[in-house]
């Protein structure tokens, strides 16, 4: 029970810190920060692939959660790169 309370507290603290950090970032830094978060999401995708493939034949639960993690991390990476590309196009010169 103590571990659950610690994990919930850590999650709440991460949410509060994330909100405070995001609201204080100026608009000119959003593109570089988005690129950095895409790199972190890529690492998450590698971890999700390892989790999906690490289970033995009896662990359907681990394989299912790994597959869901791979799908969500892939959506996050692709969406992040699309948003970053769109933002960079807004700053390029038009001919």
N, C-alpha and C positions, 0 to 999 in steps of 0.2 A: 504494500500500500504506500510506503514511503517513496518508493521509486516512481510510482504513478504520479504522486503529488509533485515530485521534483521535475518530472518530464512535462507536466502541465504548466508548472511555473516557468520552466525554460521556454516553452512554446509561447506563452503569453508575453514574456520578456522580449523574445525575438520579434513578435508581431509589433509590439510598442516601439521597439528600436527601429524596425524597418519602416514603420510609418513616419517616425520622426526624421529619419535619414532621407527618405524619398521626398518629403515635403520641403526640405531645405536645399535640395540640389537645384542649381540654376539651369535654365533651359539649354544653355550652351554645352553643358556637360552630360546631357542625357545620351547622346550618341556614343561617346566613349564608354560610358557606364553600361550601355546596352550591349556593346561588343564584349565587355568583360563578363557580363552575366551570361552571354551566349557561350563563352568558353567554359564557364562553370556548369552550365547546362549540358555541355558536351561531356564533361567529366561525369555528371550524373547519369548520362546515357550509357557510358561505359560501365559504371557501377550497376545499372539496371540490367544490362546484358549479362554481366557476371552473375547477378542474383538469379536471373531467369535460367541460366544454364548450369547453375551449381547444384540443383536438387537432384536427388536420385529418383528412381522410378516410383517410389512410394510417397513422394512429397508433392502431391498435386497442389497443395496450398502455396508452397514456395514458388512453384513454376507459374501459377496463376497470378500471384502478386508481382512476380518478376515481369511477366508479360504486360500487365497493366502499367507497371513502372516504365517499361520500354516505350509503350505507346504514348504515355503522357510526356516523357522526356523528349521523345521525337517531335511531338507537337510543339513543345516549348522551344526547342532548338530551331525548328523550321520557322515558326512564327516570329521568333526573335530576330532571325536573319532577314525575314521579309520586312519587319518594321524598321530595322536598322538601314536596309537598302532604301526604303521609302524616305527615311529621314535624310540620308545622304543625298538623295536626288533633289530634295528641297533646297539644299545648300549649293548645288552645282549651278554653274552659269548656263543660261539658256542661249541657244544659238539661233 
